[in-house]
Amino acid sequence: MIGLIKPKKSLGQNFLIDRQVARRIIDAVSPLPEDLIIEIGPGTGALTEMLVRRSSQVFAVEIDARLADELQRRIAAENLSVVTADALTLDWNEFTKAARATLCITTHADSVRRRLRIVGNLPYYIATPIIERLLLVRQQIFDMTLMLQREVADRITTGPGSKEYGYLSVMVQYYCSATKLFEVPALAFSPVPKVQSAVIKLAVRSKPPVEVADEVKFFALVRAAFAQRRKTILNNLKAASHSLEFVEPVESALEAAFVAPHRRAETLSLAEFAALCTALYRE
């Protein structure tokens, strides 16, 4: 471990120090020798060391230049590239394309079996925007194994009917099969955070589980539906009807989609949101 480098509060740094937890995360990733890994926030390298040993290439994206330099010095492996960059401003489209290009070094038959995978320990304040950016380049990615604050993990993986279910749940589950794997105690980190963490896996879907004609309109609808959680789906959508330019009246669309107007957005499944979108924008 890199004991001489103090974590920066401004970066939300809490370094994973529990080797057993680290091994459990790597086992959850289960990297193949052919896999290419992009690790976000390697910190002191608790996961990096194991990823390097078990995969073909690791790109470690670290915002802290102190940690990036020390990581590169300490883990002297040919299949490790440490990139000093902010995951929030990194051009993920170009970066993932460049990473995937390294898969073509071998024969075509081998490259077909290879996968680009994301592993990361994401601080609370950047978890959602980073996931949103990664979903924009989902075609490049096989899956993501992420350690997040437990509450964020619950929001991502929960289903309709739960108080945690919201826009983030719908967005992620539309593009991925989301599973909460296990929780991680605060004592597994240094310094000890004030929150609990959890590890989730997002397996990118080959196609969404529901069909929508316009994804931009679909997600704008979902966001509007959750605008005020205590309000009914009818009231939230009526408030947004002008800005979202619905073709059909909200009451008629709800009836056509078999969604009771008194329900709240947190009770609607992806299929119901899709049906409602179709009804609202019926041509």
N, C-alpha and C positions, 0 to 999 in steps of 0.2 A: 504494500500500500504506500501511497505518497503521504507520509506523515508530516512533512515539513510545509506543505501547502495548506494554508487556512482557507476554508470555504468562504465564499462571498455571499452574504445575505441578499445582496442586490440581484444575484443570479439564482436565488432559491436553491443553493447547493446543499444537498444532504447526501453524503457519499455512502454507498452500500458497503458495509464492512463484514456482513455475515456470509461466510463462504458457503454454508449450507443453503441459504436462500439463493445465492448466486448459482449454485449447481442446479437447484430446482428450476430456476428460470431457464437455464441452458437446456435442461432436459425437456422443458415445455416447448422451447424452440425446436429442439431435436434437429440441429443442422446436419445436412449431408455434406460429404467432402466436396461435392460439386456446387454447393450453394454460395451465392455472393450475399454478404450481409452489409447493410448500412446501419451502424449503431449511432443513435442520437444521444448525446450527453454521456459519454463514456466515463467521465469523472476520473476516478483513480484507477480505472481499468479492471474492476472486479469481474465484469463480464467479458471484457475485451480479450483477456488472456485465454479464456476458454473458447471463445468464438474463433480466435486465430488458429487454435489447435484443431478445430473440428470443421472448418469451412475453407473454401478455396481462396476467398478474398474478403477482407474486412475494410470498409471505409468508416472511420470513426469521426463523427462530426462534433467538434467541441468548440464552444464559444470562448472559453477561457484559455488564452494563449499560454499561461503558466502550465496548466494541465496538459494541453496539447503537446508542448515541447517535452515535458517530462514523460508523457506516455510514449512518444516516439522514441525517446532515449532508452526507456526501460524495457519496452517490448520490441526488441530488435528482430522483427520478423519480416521477411520479404513480402508476405501476403497481407501486411497491414499498411494502410495509408491513413494518416491522421490529417484531417481537414479542419483548419481553424476557421470556423464560420458560425454565424448565427442561424439556427434552424428556422427562425421566423422570417428571415429575409433572404435565405438561400433560394436560388432558382431551382426548384425541385424538378421541374421539367427537364432542364438541361442536365442537371446532376444525375438523375436516374437514367437518362438516356446514355450519358457517358459511362456510368457504372455498368449498364447492361451491355455496352459495347465490348467490355472486357470479357464477357462470356463467350464471345465469338472467336476467341483465340484458338479454341479447340475445334474439332470437327463439328459439322452441322448436327450430327446425331447426338453428340455429347451436349451441345449447347441447348438442344430442345429440352433435355432433362434438367437443366440448371434453372435455378430460381433466384430472383432478387427479393430479399426479405428484409424487413425493418425490425430492429430491436431498439428499445429506448426506455430510459428512466426520465419521465417528463415532469418537471416542476408544475405545480397546480396552475400557475398563472399563464403558462404557455401551452398547456395540454390541448385545449380545444382548438385554438388557431393552428397548431401544428397538424393535428389530425385532419382538419379541414383542408390544409395544403396538401397533405399526403393523398387524400381522397381525390384531389384534382388530377393526380398522376397515377391513379389506381391501376390503369392498364399496364403499367410497368412493374407492378408489385404483386408478389404472390400472397404474402400475408404480413401482419404486424403483431409483434408481441411487445406489449407496452406495460410499464409500471407507472401507475397514476395514483393520485389521491383516491381513497376508497369511494368517496362520494361521487367523483367523476366516473369512476369505473362502474358504479351502480347505475348512473344515469345512462351510460352508453349501452349497457347489456340488459337492462330491465325491459319488460314487455308492457303492453297497455294495461291500465288498471292500477298501476303503481304510482305513487306520488312522485317518484323520481323520473318517470317517463315524460319525455319532452321532445323538443325540436332536435336536440343532439341525438337522442335515441333513434328517432325516425331517420335522420340523415345517415347515420352510421349503418343502421340495419338495412337500409335500402341498398347500400353498396357492399356491405360485408355481412358475413355470419359472425356475430359477436358473442364471445364466451368469457365469463369471468372465471379465471382458473383458480386463484387462491389469494388470500390476504397476506400481507407482510407486516409484521409488528414494527413499531417505531424504533425499537431497540436494535433493529438490523442496520440502522443508519448512524452516521456521525456527521454533524451533531444530530441529536435525537430530535426529529420533527414533532410538531404539536398535533399532527394528523396521522391517521392510519393510511396505509397504502394497499393497493391490490394490483395483481397482474391480470391482464386481459389478453385475449387473442382475437384479432380481426382477420378472418380469412376472406380475401377479396372474392366476391361472387363473379362468375362468368357473365351473368346478367342479373338485373334486379329481380326480386321475387314477385313484383307487380309491374304492370305495364302502364306507363303514362305517356301522353303525346308530347308533353313539353315539361322537362325537368325544372326549368327556371320557374314556371308558373306553379308547378307542384310544390316546390320548396317554399315559395313565397306564400302559398296557401297554408302550408303547415306552420310556418312561422307566425302568420296572422292568427291561426287557430289557437296558438299557445300564448298570444300576446298578453292576455290577462287570464291567468289560470282559473280563477274563481268564477269567471263568466262562462256562460254556456257557449257551445259551438255556434249557435244561431247569433248571439249577440256579438261575439268576436268577429265573425265573418261579415255581418252587416256593417260593422264599423270599418271594415277594410274593403267593402264592395266597390267603392268608387276608385280608390287607389289601385286596386288589383284588376279593375275593369272586367268583372265577371259578366259573362254573356247572359246567363240565366239568373233570375231572382234566387236569393239564398234559400228561401223557404221551399221553392220548387225543387232546387237541386238537392236539398237534404232529403226530401221525400223520394226523389228519383234514386238516390243512393242508399235508401233504406237506413238513414241515420236520424234518430230521434232528435229534434231540435233542442231538447233540454239537456242533452248529454254534454259533457265537457271533453275537451280535446284529449286529455290524458286517457280516455277510455277507447279511443279509436285505433284500430289496427292499421297497418300499412295498406292493406287491401281496401279498407273503408276510406282512408284518405285518397287513395287512387280513384276509387269510384266517385267520390265527391268532387275531385278535380275534373274528372270527365264530365260530370253533370253540370258543373258551374261554367265550363267552357265549351259546352255542347254547340257544335256548328250546325 
